[in-house]
Amino acid sequence: MPKGALEHGPQRYQLYTNDQATQASQYRDLIIAYRNGAAVRLADVGKVSDAVENVRTLGLLDNQPAVLVILYRQPGANVIDTVDRVKALLPQLEAALPAAVKITTIADRTKIIRASLKDAGYTLAIAVGLVIFVVFAFLRNARATLIPCIAVPISLIGTFSAMYLLGYSIDNLSLMALTVATGFVVDDAIVVLENISRHIEAGKSPLRAALTGAREVSFTVLSISISLVAVFLPILLMGGIVGRIFREFALTLSLAIGMSLLVSLTLTPMIEVIRILSIGRYSAPN
C-alpha cells in the first residue's frame, strides 16, 4: 500500500517506499524525535552497527557459551533422510568455522524413530519365520515349504514397490501392516499348492496340473483376497486426521493381499512344477 500522497492541482502522486530495513545503515538516519526544531536521528543517540548479539537470550552447553541452532524439516520431507543429509554436511561446516568453535548434536528426534523401525523390522522377520515354521510343521516337507518361503518375501517386496509408486515411506504404520499381512500372503500360495499337488497325484503332468489347479482355485483365491480387503474398507473410507493416519496402514495391507494373489496364481504354480521335476517324483502315466 502507498505510504501517502502529494497533491498539486489536478495531479496526485502516491508515495511508495520500503519500510523494512535490513541493514544497520538504514536505521542510522531514522528520525526518532524533534528537539528545538531539529530532527534527532538514531545515530545521534547511539551506535548503530550490524551484529547478531542478543543480550536477552542465552545459549549454554555444559556450562559453556553456545549458539543453539534448531532445524525443522519441510512438510512432507522424510525426517530420517533430512537428518542424515544434515549430519553429512556437518564436517564441511565445522571445517569452515574457527578452530575454537565445536559443533555438537544435542538432540536428535530420529533416534527414537530409528529404534521403533528397527523393532518393527525384527517383528516382521520373526513373523515371516513363524509362518514358514508353521507351514513346515503341517506339510512336513522341506521342498514344499520352499514355495511359501519364496512367495512371502516376493509378495512383501512387491508391496514395497507399490508403496514406492504411491509415495509411501517405511514407517511404523506401514511396517505394522506388513507384519499383519505376513499371515495373509501365505494362504493363497498354500491353497494353490495343495490343488496342484492333488492333480499331480492323480497322474497329470506337472505343467497340466499347474494350469488346471491354478485355474480351478483362481476364483476361490480371488474371493478370499477380496473378502480380506473388504474388512479394511471402513478404515480406507474413514475421515478426519485418524483416517488419514490409518489409511496408509489399510492401503498397505490391501496392496500386500493383492500382491499375494498375483504371486499365488503366477509364480507359485511355476515353482511347484520346477520342484516336482527337480526331485523326479513325476512319471508319465501309461
N, C-alpha and C positions, 0 to 999 in steps of 0.2 A: 504494500500500500504506500502511496506517496506520503512524505513527511509533512507536507504543507503545500502552499501555493502562493504565487505572486501574481497580482492583477494589475495591469496597466492598460487602461482604456478597454478596448474590446478584446485585448489579449489576456490569456490566463496561462501561467507557467506552473506546472506541477514540479515539485522538488523531490528528487529521489537521491538517497544516499545510503551507504552501508553502515548500519548501526551495530554491527557485530565485529568488534575489534579482535584481532587475532594475534597482535604483537604489542609488546610494551610501548614501542614508539608511537603507536596510535592512541595511547592513553595520555601521553605527556601533555598535549595541548588541550586536554579535556577541561572545560570551564566548570569549576565546582562552586564558585561564589563570586560576588562582586563586592569590592571594598573601595570606598571613596571614588566611585565611578569607574574603577578599573577592574578588569576581569582577573580573577585568581585561578590560575591553572593548576593541574595536578602536579606538574613538575616544580611549581613554586613552593610546595609544602612538603615534598618528599622525593625520594629517589625512585625512579621508575625504570625497571630493568627486567629482562626476560629471565625467568628462573622456574624451577619445579618444586621448590621447597614450600611445604605447607606446615606451619607451626601448630596446627590444630589436629594433626594426625601423627601417629607414631607406629612404626613397624619394628618389632623385635623378634629375633630368632636366637634362642639360647642366651638370652640377656645381652645380645649384641644388636646394634642398629641394623635394620634390614629394610628393603623395599619389597613389599608384597605385590605380586602380580597374579591375578586370578583370571584364568582362561575359561571361557564358556564356548561350547560348541554351537554351531548354527543349527536351527531346527531341521530335522531330517538327517543330520550327519551321524555317522557311526562313531560313538564315543570312544571305543577301543582304537579304531583306526586314527582318530584325531589325536589321542594321547600318544600313540606310537610315533606319529609324524612329529609331534612337538618334541618328544624325547630324542628323536633322531637329529633335530636341529639344535638341541642344547649345546653340544660340543662346539659347534660353529659360533654360537652366540657367546659362549664363555671365552673362546679364543679372541673375540673382538673386544672384550672388556678388559679393564686394567687387571693386573695380576692380583691385586688385593681384593677383588670382587669375586665371590664364590656363588655359584648357582646351586641351590638345594631344593629338591622337591619336598614340600611339606605335606601335602595331601594329594592323594590320587584315588578318585572315586572308582576307577576301573579295577582296583584290587578285589573289591567285593564282587564285582560283575564277573571278573575272570574266574574267581573261585566258584561262583554259582554255576557258570558254564562248564567248568571242569567237573564238578559233581554231577551235573546233568549228563555230561558225556559218559562218565563212569556208569551212571544208572542205565543209559541207553545200551552200553556194551554188556552190562550184566543181564539186561532184558533179552538181548539177542542170544546170549549164551544159554539162558534158561529155556528159551523157546526151542533152540536146537537140541538141548538135552532132553526135553520132554518128547520131542519128535523121535529122537533116537530110542528113548525108553519104550515107546509104543511100537515103532517099526522094527527095532532090534536088527537093523541092517545099516552098516556104516555107509555103504554106497548109496542106498536110498535116502539116507539122511543128508547126503551131499547136496541133493536138489534143494531142500529148504535152506541149507547153508548158503547157496548161491542166490536163491530167489529173494531172501530177506535183504541182504546188502544191496542187491541191484535195485530193488523197489525203493529202498531208502535213498540211494544215490540218485535215482530218477526223480525222487521227490525234491532233493536238493536243487536239481536243475530247474524244476518247475518253480520252486521258491525264488531262484535267482531271476527268472524271467518276470516274476511278479514283483520284484523289488523287495522281497522279504529278506531279513537278516537272521542269523543264528542267534537266538536269544532264549531265555528260559521258557517262554510260551511255545516256541516252535520245537525246541528240544523235548518239552513235555509231550507235545503232540506226537512226535516221532517215537517216543518211548511207549506211549499208549498204542500207537499203530503197529508196533512190533508184533504183538499178538494177533493182529488182524491180517497182516500181509502174508502170513504163512498159511492161513486157512485155504485160500484159493488154490495154492500150489499143491496142498495135500489132497484136495478133492480131485483135481485133475490127475495127479499122480496115481491115486487109487483106481480111478476109472481106466486109465491106460493100462495099468498092470492087469486089470481084470480081462481086458481084451487080449493081451499078450498070452495070458494063461489059457485063454480059450482057443489059441492056435493061430491068431492073426500075426502077420508080420509086424515088426516094430513100427514101421512107417504108417501102415494102415491102421494099427492100433492107436497111434498118436493122433492121427487125423480124426478117426471115428470117436475116440474117447474125448478129445477136446471139444469136438462139435456137439456131442451129447450133453455135456455138462456146461456148455457155454452160457446157456440161458440161466441155469441154476446159479452159476458163479456171478453172472451179471445181476441177478435179483438179490443175491446176498450182499453184493457191494452197494447196490442202490439202497437197500434197507439200512445198511450201516451209515451211509451218508445222510439218509433221511433223519437219523437220530440227532445229528448235529445241525440240521436245518434251522431249528429255532435259534441256535447260537449265531448262525450266519445272518439271520434276519433281526437280531437283537439291536436295538437302538441305543443312543447315548454313548457316553465315554466307556462304560463297561462293555458295550457291544463292539466298539472299535478295538478294545484291547483283546477280547477273546475271539474276534473274527479271524485273526491270524492263526490262532490255535485250531479253530474249526476248519478253516480252509486248508491248512497244512495237513491235518488228519484226513480230510477228504481227498486231497491230492495223493497221499500215500496209499489210500484204499484203491483209487483209480489206477495208480501205477502198479499195484499188486495184481489187479485184474488184467492189465495188459501183459505183465510178465507171465502170469499163470497160463494164459492162452497162447503164448508165442514161445517164450524161452523154456518153460517147464517141459512141454512135450518134446522139444528138441533134445534137451539134456537127458530125458528119460530114454529116448531112442539110442543116444550115444552110450548111455550106461549099459543098456541091455546088450548092445552089440559088442561093447568092450569086454564084458565078462563071459560072452559066449553062451548065454542062457537060452537064446532063441535057436530053435531048429525048425526048418520049414516043414509044414505038415505033409503027410504022404498023399 
